[in-house]
Amino acid sequence: MMWPAFVAGYVTNYPGVPHARVMVEGFLASFVVGFLGTALPRLLEVPRVTLWETLGFASALIGVTALHASGRTMWGDIMFFCVLGTMVLVLGVRFLLRKDTPPPAFVLVAMGLMCALGGSFALSLTSAAPGVIPPWVTPAAKLALYQGFLLLPVMGIGAFLLPRFFGLPNRQSFPESLALPEGWGGRAAFALCCGLAVLASFALEVSGEARSGYVVRTLAVIVYFFREVPVHRAGFGGGTLALGLRIALVSIPTGYICLAVFPERAFTFLHVVFITGFSLLTFIVASRVVLGHSGQSEKFRASLWPVLLMAALITLAMLTRVSADWMPRVTLSHYAYAAVVWAIGALVWAFAILPGVTRADSE
């Protein structure tokens, strides 16, 4: 809502940087921290994250959002680094007590967390000492934070979770074992290679080879998902959640393909990746998690009109934001329209799905 406030004159500072940080270090980070704090202890068969730890992370992420929204970018980055570092420490201690081995795709999750830590730390340094840090550090850190932190966990968590949406065999499922099961190493190596390809694409982009970087990134995403989540074999059924998931999974490589074809429109087409890619995927996965943990699993393959409405509004927000850059006379007002539509979609989802967090699964 910073965009409507800026267009209406309630905010005088251009909200480009605060908007990006709030969405990545606030909105999307909340789901990353929440998902890993819920799922990883279950997968490792270790004590769950406590209520007090959860409240601490929630409060800290609200603080990160407040700092960025008020223009205190450096302090927001520092606080985010501390929050995520603490999360890694909390999960790392539990990892030492594990009774099972995590899915091999979680190699990508670890790489994404390292991107977030490295990116936020480097950006806080460039804010603190703007004339000292080499100039290439800032674009590299932004790529690590804005894309590496999100894309790599999406690939890793997606390979583990998304086959459930389509009733496909899960290639990340291995027998319970503290030692590495047979076949685990090969899948982890494949995930690592795709993750390194994503990082290599960042290096290409920073070095001035933007189009080559986008091509490598697109191929890494498509090849990884084609092998680990063969959605093309799933048909077109599955209800509202599956439909939303298909839109998100198509949007991510489509956005990167557009970036490769039109690298001069990078900021424009990145919103395809972020809005109908990362944010819609986040809402859809969160919907399934909440429904599953609240005894509503019968809705997994049902038609859910609030989720369908949310997906339609998110898609409309993306189309409005992307098209705005071709309408110079009304660009800012269309940014505001896109923001309002996205916010309405988020509110529809919140009212329909979030009450499930108060319900226990009787089974």
N, C-alpha and C positions, 0 to 999 in steps of 0.2 A: 504493500500500500504506500510505499515511499514515492512511487511514480505518480499516482493521482495527487498526492500531497504536493509534489514538486510542480506539476502542471497547474494546480490550483493556486500556487503561490504561498502555500503554508510552509514549505521548505525551500530555502534559497540555494543550498548547495546541491550540485548535480549528484544524483544518487547512484551513479553507475557502480563505483567501487563498493559502497556499503551494501547495495542490493546484491551484488555477487557474493560477498562474504556472508551476508545473512542467510542466503539460500544454501550455500555450501556448508558453512561452519555452524549454522543454526538448524535450519529445516532438515536438510538431508543428513547431517551428522547425527541428529537426534535418532533417526531411524537406524543408522548404522550402529550406533552405540546400543540402542535398545534391542536390535535383532541379535547382535553378537552376545550381549549380556544375557539374553534369553536362551539362544540356541546352543552356544558353545559349551556352557556347563552341562547341558543335557547330552550333547554328543560325546563329551569327555567323561561323563558320569562322575562329576565332581560337584561340591556344594554350589548351589545357585548363587547368583549375585543377590545380596541382601537388600531389604527395603531401604535401609539407610544409605547404602552405596548408590542405589538407584535414585533416591531423592537428591543425593549429592551431585550426581552427574546431571540430573535434570536442572537443578538450580544453577549449576555452573554453565550449562549451555544457554540458559536464559540470560545469564550474565554476559556471555559471549555475544549473543544477539543484541543486547542492550548497548554494549560498547560499540559495536559496528554501526548500529542504527543511529547512534549519537555522533558518529564521525571519528571515534577513537580507534582507528584501524590498527595501529601498532599494539595497543593494549588488548584489543580483541584477538589478534593473532597470538599474542603471548599466552592469553588465558586459554585459547583453544588448544595450543600446544600442551599446556599443563593438563587440561582435561583429557585429551587423547592419550598423553603419556601415562596418566594415572590409570586409564582404562586398559592400556596394554599391560601395565604392571599388575593390575587386579586379575586379568585373565592369564597372564604369564605365570603367576603364583599357582593358580588353579591347574594350569597345564602341567606343571611339575607333579601334581597329584593325580594325573589322569589314569583312568582304568581302560581307556580305549583310545584309538588313533583317529584324529579328525580326518574328514574327507580330503583326498589329495588336492582337490580344487582350492582348498583353503590356503594353499601357497599364494594364490593371487590375492586373497584377503589380507594376508600378512604384508604383501608388497604394497597394497593400497594404503594400509595404515602407515607404512614407512614413508610413502609419498606424502601423506598428510602431515606427518611429523616434520619431515624435511622441508616441505613447502612452506608451512606456517612459520617454522623457525627462520628460514631464509628470508621470508617477507618481513618478519619483525626486525631482522638485522638491517635490511635495506631501508626500512622506515627510520630506524635509530641512527644509522650512519649512511645517509644517501650518497655521499660523495666518495665513500671508501670501498664499498662492495662493487665488484666488476659488473658492468651493465647487463651482461647476459644472464646474471643470476635471477633477476626479477622475472623475465618471461619463462625461464625454466621452472622457477618456484611456482608460478601461477599455473603452468601446465600440470605440475605434480599435484598441486592442491585441488584445482578445479576439475581436472579430468582423471588423473591417476588415482586419486582418493576415491572416486566414484566408479569409474569404468572397471578397474581391476576387481574390486569387491563384487560388482554386478556380475562380472564374468564368473568369479569363483563361487559366490552364493547361488547364482543362477544355475550353474551346472549341477549343484546339489539339490536345489529346491524346485526348479521349474519343471522337470519331468513329471512331478506329481500333479501339476495342473492339467497335463494332457494324457495322463495314464500311460506314460512311456517308461520303459525300463530305466532304472537309475544306475548310470555307469559309475557313480561315486559311492555306491553302497558296497561295503566290504564286511566280512565277518568280524565280530567283535574281537579285538586283539590289541594288546599293548605293544607288541612287536609289529613291524610293518608287514601287512598281509601281502601275499603274492599278487603282483599286478599293481600294487599301490605306487611303487616307485616310477613305473612307466607313465602313469597318468599324471603324477606330480611333475615329472620332467616335461611332459607335453604342456601342462599349465604354465610351468616356469618359462619355457621357450616362448609361448604366446605373450606372457607378461613382459619378458625382456624385449620382444618385438614392439610392444606398446611404448616402453621406455625409449627404445631406439627411435621410434617415430617422434617422440618429444625432442630428442637431440637433433634430428633432422630439421624439425620446425625452427628450433632456436638458431640453428646455423644458417638459416635462410632458405632451406629447401622445404618450404611449407607444403607444396603439392605432394612431394615424395613422402613427407611425413604423414599426410592424411591418407595416402594410398596404403602405406604400411599399416597404419592403425586400423583402417577398414578391413584389410585382409586378415589381420590378427583376430579381430572380433568375429568376422564371418567364419573363418576356419575353426576357431575354438567352439563357437556355438553349433556349427554344423556337425562337428564330431561329438560333442558332449551333450547337446540338447537338440536332437534331430526333430525339430518341430514340424518339418515338412512331412513327417510320417504320421502326424496326429490327426489329420482331417480338419474339419472346421466346426466341430461341435465343442461341447465343454462348458457352455453357459457364459455369463457375463465376464467372470474373472478371466477365462481363457481368451475372450475377445479383447479385453483390455491389454492382456499380456502380449497378444499378437501385435497390436498397434505399437506397443512400447518396443518390442524386439525388432520390428521393422524400422522404427524411427531412428534407432541408434546407428545402424550402418547406413541408412539413407542420409542422415545428417552428415556423416563423415564422407560419403560419396559426393554430396553437394559441395562440401569443403574442398575436396580434391579437384572438382571441376571448376569451382569459383572461389579460389583461395582469397581473392580480394574481398569477398563477402563473409569472412570468417565469423565475425561477431553475429551476423544475421543467422547463418545456418547452424551455428552452435546452439541456437535456441530450439532447433528441432531435436537435437540430442538431449538437451536439458529438460525441455518442457514435456513433450510427448514421449521422450526416452526415459531419462532418469526419474523425473518426478512422477509420471504416470505409473512407471514400473514400481516405484516405491509405494504408491497408494494401493496398487493391486496386490502386491506381496503382503503388505500390512493388513489388507482386508482378509486375506486367507489366514494369516497368523492369528488375528483377533477372532475370526469365526471358529477356527480350529481349537483355540484355547478356551472358548466360551461355550462349548457344546453345541455349536451350530454347523457341524460339518456337512449336514444335508444341503446346505446352501452353496457348497463348493461349485456345483454344476448347474445351479439354478439361474433364472433370470432375475437379477437384482437391479431394479430400476434406479435406485439412488447411485449405485456404482456406475451404471450405464450413463446417467446424467452427468456424473462427475467426469467420466472419460470424454463425453461429448464437449463439455465446457473446457476441459484441459486442451483438447484438440483445437477448439475454436480460439483459445488464448494463443496457442502456438501459431496458427494461421494469421491471427491479427498482428502478433509481434513480428513475424517474419515479413509480412507484406508491408508493414509500416516503413521499412527502410527504402521502399520504392516510391514512397509518397512524401517527399521532403516538406511539403507545406503542412502536413498534419502528422508528422512522425511522432512527435512527443505525445500528442493526444491519443494516438493509437497505442503507444506504450502504456498509457494510463488505462485505456480500454482493456488491453490484454491483461494487465495486472488485476483489474477488477473482476474480469471473467474467471481468471485463475483462482482468485480468492473465493469467489462464490462456489466454484467447484470443490475447493478444499473444505468449505463450510458444509456443503451438502454431504460430502464424505464423512466429515467429523460427526455430524448429527446422526447419520445412519449407522456408522460402524463403531465409533469409539465407545458407545455405551456397553459394548461387549466386554470391555476390559474390567467391568465391575461384576461380570458373571463368571462363576466357576464352572468348569467342565465336570459334570456329575460323575463321569467315568474316570 
